[in-house]
Amino acid sequence: MDPVVTTVIVVTAALVIGVYMWQHQRAVRMRTQYGREYDRAVDELGRLRAQKALSDRGRRVDRMRLRALTREQRDRFAARWEELQRQFVDDPDGAVHESDRLVEDVMDARGYPISNFDQRVADLSVHHVHIVDDYRALRDIAHKHIQQDATTEDLRQAMIHFRAVFDDLLEDRERVGERVVPREVIREQVAQSLASRAETPRPPERDVPL
């Protein structure tokens, strides 16, 4: 075989193998970062378009001026959450509505744009992928609520999802690689807290003289 042809074949094969290895490593890296969000994107867009879309997400978030919360901000937001958990016992609708506002306030304080829902999910998936499923579940519950088909249990589940999102956003995930508190632990803590508040007997009302 002509040495030139042999060289061309070898170089072409090396390029093909190199491209394959690069694509494989890119897929592994994205699957590690995005988890099920990567698989979701691939199912919806196909592998190459999904990888481009996720890369675009990362570049968009990298351009944001994200910031960690101050101690004062964290304490203030945590106090608001405690108030909402107490409010849930007597006013589930109001507590869920205010929890949504609280999450938006935390995102705004962190530097995330408060745009449409899908964009918020995309932005959060870059550094807070663990809570993306919780955030999407909230949209489903909100839709049921709009249709006046949400039960008290649905609203309780919404509070659990909100707590998972809220706790994760309080942490500086942009520079911390792992969750501090696993989502399952958060779910259990909130479920127990809401249950205990609901079971706590209220003091009898006193007659107030006119």
C-alpha contacts under 8 A as a table, 3 or more apart, distances in Angstrom:
res1	aa1	res2	aa2	distance
1	M	5	V	7.02
1	M	6	T	6.70
2	D	5	V	5.25
2	D	6	T	6.25
3	P	6	T	4.93
3	P	7	T	6.06
4	V	7	T	5.07
4	V	8	V	6.22
5	V	8	V	5.07
5	V	9	I	6.18
6	T	9	I	5.14
6	T	10	V	6.16
7	T	10	V	5.12
7	T	11	V	6.05
8	V	11	V	5.17
8	V	12	T	5.96
9	I	12	T	5.13
9	I	13	A	6.03
10	V	13	A	5.13
10	V	14	A	6.11
11	V	14	A	5.04
11	V	15	L	6.18
12	T	15	L	5.08
12	T	16	V	6.18
13	A	16	V	5.09
13	A	17	I	6.12
14	A	17	I	5.13
14	A	18	G	5.93
15	L	18	G	4.92
15	L	19	V	6.05
16	V	19	V	5.20
16	V	20	Y	6.16
17	I	20	Y	5.04
17	I	21	M	6.09
18	G	21	M	5.16
18	G	22	W	6.11
19	V	22	W	5.07
19	V	23	Q	6.14
20	Y	23	Q	5.17
20	Y	24	H	6.07
21	M	24	H	5.00
21	M	25	Q	6.06
22	W	25	Q	5.20
22	W	26	R	6.05
23	Q	26	R	5.02
23	Q	27	A	6.13
24	H	27	A	5.13
24	H	28	V	6.23
25	Q	28	V	5.05
25	Q	29	R	6.06
26	R	29	R	5.10
26	R	30	M	6.15
27	A	30	M	5.19
27	A	31	R	5.97
27	A	51	Q	7.53
28	V	31	R	5.14
28	V	32	T	6.07
29	R	32	T	5.16
29	R	33	Q	6.28
30	M	33	Q	5.02
30	M	34	Y	5.79
30	M	35	G	7.62
30	M	38	Y	6.71
30	M	51	Q	7.55
30	M	54	L	7.96
31	R	34	Y	5.24
31	R	35	G	4.91
31	R	36	R	7.52
31	R	38	Y	5.55
31	R	39	D	7.51
32	T	35	G	5.62
33	Q	126	V	7.73
33	Q	129	V	7.96
34	Y	37	E	5.22
34	Y	38	Y	5.25
34	Y	125	S	6.93
34	Y	126	V	7.16
34	Y	129	V	6.10
35	G	38	Y	5.58
35	G	39	D	7.04
35	G	129	V	7.64
36	R	39	D	5.02
36	R	40	R	6.08
37	E	40	R	4.98
37	E	41	A	6.17
37	E	125	S	7.55
37	E	129	V	7.36
38	Y	41	A	5.17
38	Y	42	V	6.21
38	Y	50	A	7.41
38	Y	51	Q	7.97
38	Y	54	L	7.83
39	D	42	V	5.07
39	D	43	D	6.14
40	R	43	D	5.17
40	R	44	E	6.27
41	A	44	E	5.11
41	A	45	L	5.79
41	A	46	G	7.25
41	A	47	R	7.82
41	A	50	A	5.14
42	V	45	L	5.25
42	V	46	G	4.50
42	V	47	R	4.82
42	V	48	L	7.95
42	V	49	R	7.66
42	V	50	A	5.15
42	V	51	Q	7.77
43	D	46	G	5.89
43	D	47	R	7.85
44	E	50	A	7.79
45	L	48	L	7.91
45	L	49	R	5.62
45	L	50	A	5.37
46	G	49	R	5.68
46	G	50	A	5.80
47	R	50	A	5.13
47	R	51	Q	6.15
48	L	51	Q	5.21
48	L	52	K	6.31
49	R	52	K	5.08
49	R	53	A	6.07
50	A	53	A	5.02
50	A	54	L	6.15
51	Q	54	L	5.19
51	Q	55	S	6.07
52	K	55	S	5.02
52	K	56	D	6.11
53	A	56	D	5.05
53	A	57	R	6.30
54	L	57	R	4.94
54	L	58	G	6.34
55	S	58	G	5.11
55	S	59	R	6.31
56	D	59	R	5.13
56	D	60	R	6.10
57	R	60	R	5.13
57	R	61	V	6.24
57	R	122	A	6.58
57	R	123	D	6.47
57	R	126	V	6.86
58	G	61	V	5.25
58	G	62	D	6.02
58	G	123	D	7.99
58	G	126	V	5.96
59	R	62	D	4.98
59	R	63	R	6.37
60	R	63	R	5.37
60	R	64	M	6.84
60	R	123	D	7.83
61	V	64	M	5.14
61	V	123	D	6.27
61	V	126	V	7.28
62	D	65	R	7.81
64	M	111	G	7.04
64	M	112	Y	7.30
65	R	111	G	6.04
66	L	110	R	5.62
66	L	111	G	4.66
66	L	112	Y	6.76
67	R	109	A	7.88
67	R	110	R	5.14
67	R	111	G	6.22
67	R	172	D	7.79
68	A	110	R	6.09
68	A	171	E	7.47
68	A	172	D	5.43
69	L	72	E	7.99
69	L	73	Q	5.87
69	L	74	R	6.16
69	L	109	A	7.14
69	L	110	R	6.43
69	L	170	L	6.93
69	L	171	E	7.97
69	L	172	D	7.70
70	T	73	Q	5.15
70	T	74	R	6.23
71	R	74	R	5.13
71	R	75	D	6.15
72	E	75	D	5.22
72	E	76	R	6.11
73	Q	76	R	5.07
73	Q	77	F	6.08
74	R	77	F	5.24
74	R	78	A	6.00
74	R	170	L	6.67
75	D	78	A	5.07
75	D	79	A	6.12
76	R	79	A	5.19
76	R	80	R	6.37
77	F	80	R	5.08
77	F	81	W	6.31
77	F	102	L	7.59
77	F	106	V	7.51
78	A	81	W	5.09
78	A	82	E	6.38
79	A	82	E	5.15
79	A	83	E	6.39
80	R	83	E	5.10
80	R	84	L	6.34
80	R	102	L	7.84
81	W	84	L	5.03
81	W	85	Q	6.32
81	W	99	S	7.45
81	W	102	L	7.83
82	E	85	Q	5.17
82	E	86	R	6.47
83	E	86	R	5.19
83	E	87	Q	6.13
84	L	87	Q	4.79
84	L	88	F	6.10
84	L	95	A	5.31
84	L	98	E	7.35
84	L	99	S	6.97
85	Q	88	F	5.24
85	Q	89	V	7.43
85	Q	95	A	7.23
85	Q	193	S	7.90
85	Q	194	L	6.73
86	R	89	V	6.04
86	R	90	D	7.94
86	R	197	R	7.10
87	Q	90	D	5.79
87	Q	91	D	5.66
87	Q	92	P	7.06
87	Q	94	G	7.69
87	Q	95	A	5.79
88	F	91	D	5.01
88	F	92	P	4.30
88	F	93	D	7.61
88	F	94	G	7.44
88	F	95	A	5.11
88	F	96	V	7.58
88	F	194	L	7.76
89	V	92	P	6.35
89	V	194	L	7.54
89	V	197	R	6.70
89	V	198	A	5.71
91	D	94	G	5.40
91	D	95	A	6.13
92	P	95	A	5.11
92	P	96	V	6.16
92	P	152	T	7.22
92	P	155	L	6.58
92	P	156	R	7.72
93	D	96	V	5.36
93	D	97	H	6.24
93	D	155	L	7.32
94	G	97	H	5.08
94	G	98	E	6.06
95	A	98	E	5.18
95	A	99	S	5.98
96	V	99	S	4.99
96	V	100	D	6.41
96	V	155	L	6.78
96	V	158	A	6.92
96	V	159	M	6.37
97	H	100	D	5.34
97	H	101	R	6.67
98	E	101	R	4.98
98	E	102	L	6.10
99	S	102	L	4.88
99	S	103	V	6.25
99	S	159	M	7.47
99	S	162	F	6.66
100	D	103	V	5.29
100	D	104	E	6.38
100	D	162	F	7.36
101	R	104	E	5.07
101	R	105	D	6.13
102	L	105	D	4.98
102	L	106	V	6.24
103	V	106	V	5.11
103	V	107	M	6.19
103	V	162	F	7.43
103	V	165	V	7.41
103	V	166	F	5.91
104	E	107	M	5.04
104	E	108	D	6.07
104	E	114	I	6.66
105	D	108	D	5.04
105	D	109	A	6.11
106	V	109	A	5.03
106	V	110	R	6.16
106	V	166	F	7.63
106	V	169	L	6.98
106	V	170	L	7.45
107	M	110	R	5.07
107	M	111	G	6.30
107	M	112	Y	5.16
107	M	113	P	7.39
107	M	114	I	7.26
107	M	169	L	7.09
108	D	111	G	5.08
108	D	112	Y	5.30
108	D	113	P	6.35
108	D	114	I	6.55
109	A	112	Y	7.52
112	Y	120	R	7.98
112	Y	123	D	7.66
113	P	120	R	7.47
114	I	120	R	6.80
115	S	119	Q	6.37
115	S	120	R	6.38
116	N	119	Q	5.51
116	N	120	R	6.35
117	F	120	R	5.11
117	F	121	V	6.31
118	D	121	V	5.13
118	D	122	A	6.23
119	Q	122	A	4.99
119	Q	123	D	6.10
120	R	123	D	5.13
120	R	124	L	6.08
121	V	124	L	5.18
121	V	125	S	6.08
121	V	132	V	6.25
121	V	135	Y	7.18
121	V	136	R	7.71
122	A	125	S	5.25
122	A	126	V	7.17
123	D	126	V	5.95
124	L	127	H	6.01
124	L	128	H	5.12
124	L	129	V	6.41
124	L	132	V	7.06
125	S	128	H	5.12
125	S	129	V	4.07
125	S	130	H	7.72
125	S	131	I	7.87
125	S	132	V	6.17
126	V	129	V	6.21
127	H	173	R	5.88
127	H	174	E	5.68
128	H	131	I	5.98
128	H	132	V	7.13
128	H	168	D	7.02
128	H	169	L	7.59
128	H	173	R	6.71
129	V	132	V	5.28
130	H	133	D	7.22
130	H	183	R	7.80
131	I	134	D	5.10
131	I	135	Y	6.22
131	I	164	A	6.59
131	I	165	V	5.56
131	I	168	D	7.31
132	V	135	Y	5.06
132	V	136	R	6.20
133	D	136	R	5.15
133	D	137	A	6.13
134	D	137	A	5.08
134	D	138	L	6.39
134	D	161	H	5.06
134	D	162	F	7.46
134	D	164	A	7.13
134	D	165	V	6.88
135	Y	138	L	5.14
135	Y	139	R	6.81
135	Y	161	H	6.88
135	Y	162	F	7.55
135	Y	165	V	6.92
136	R	139	R	5.24
136	R	140	D	6.75
137	A	140	D	5.18
137	A	141	I	6.42
137	A	158	A	7.84
137	A	161	H	7.46
138	L	141	I	5.09
138	L	142	A	6.01
138	L	158	A	5.90
138	L	161	H	6.79
138	L	162	F	7.68
139	R	142	A	4.95
139	R	143	H	6.15
140	D	143	H	5.15
140	D	144	K	6.43
141	I	144	K	5.07
141	I	145	H	6.12
141	I	150	A	6.81
141	I	154	D	6.56
141	I	155	L	7.47
141	I	158	A	6.84
142	A	145	H	4.89
142	A	146	I	6.20
143	H	146	I	5.15
143	H	147	Q	6.36
144	K	147	Q	5.05
144	K	148	Q	6.18
144	K	149	D	4.99
144	K	150	A	5.06
145	H	148	Q	4.80
145	H	149	D	5.61
145	H	150	A	4.69
146	I	149	D	7.47
147	Q	150	A	7.68
150	A	153	E	7.95
150	A	154	D	5.69
150	A	155	L	6.96
151	T	154	D	5.02
151	T	155	L	6.48
152	T	155	L	5.04
152	T	156	R	6.18
153	E	156	R	4.90
153	E	157	Q	6.19
154	D	157	Q	5.09
154	D	158	A	6.21
155	L	158	A	4.82
155	L	159	M	6.37
156	R	159	M	5.14
156	R	160	I	6.49
156	R	191	A	7.91
156	R	194	L	7.78
157	Q	160	I	5.01
157	Q	161	H	6.26
158	A	161	H	5.06
158	A	162	F	6.04
159	M	162	F	4.93
159	M	163	R	6.10
159	M	190	V	7.80
160	I	163	R	5.13
160	I	164	A	6.43
160	I	186	I	7.71
160	I	187	R	5.64
160	I	190	V	5.86
160	I	191	A	6.77
161	H	164	A	5.18
161	H	165	V	6.35
161	H	187	R	7.60
162	F	165	V	5.12
162	F	166	F	5.85
163	R	166	F	4.90
163	R	167	D	5.91
163	R	186	I	7.16
163	R	187	R	7.75
163	R	190	V	7.21
164	A	167	D	5.40
164	A	168	D	6.24
164	A	183	R	6.19
164	A	186	I	6.13
164	A	187	R	7.07
165	V	168	D	5.33
165	V	169	L	6.20
166	F	169	L	5.26
166	F	170	L	6.39
167	D	170	L	5.26
167	D	171	E	6.97
168	D	171	E	5.52
168	D	173	R	7.62
168	D	179	R	7.50
169	L	172	D	7.26
169	L	173	R	7.59
172	D	175	R	5.99
172	D	176	V	6.13
173	R	176	V	4.59
173	R	177	G	6.42
173	R	178	E	7.54
173	R	179	R	7.75
174	E	177	G	7.57
176	V	179	R	7.75
179	R	182	P	6.27
181	V	185	V	6.68
181	V	186	I	6.91
182	P	185	V	5.41
182	P	186	I	6.59
183	R	186	I	5.04
183	R	187	R	6.21
184	E	187	R	5.12
184	E	188	E	6.32
185	V	188	E	5.17
185	V	189	Q	6.14
186	I	189	Q	5.10
186	I	190	V	6.17
187	R	190	V	5.39
187	R	191	A	6.03
188	E	191	A	5.13
188	E	192	Q	6.07
189	Q	192	Q	5.29
189	Q	193	S	6.11
190	V	193	S	4.94
190	V	194	L	6.05
191	A	194	L	5.33
191	A	195	A	6.04
192	Q	195	A	5.06
192	Q	196	S	5.99
193	S	196	S	5.23
193	S	197	R	6.23
194	L	197	R	5.20
194	L	198	A	6.18
195	A	198	A	5.13
195	A	199	E	6.24
196	S	199	E	5.14
196	S	200	T	6.15
197	R	200	T	5.25
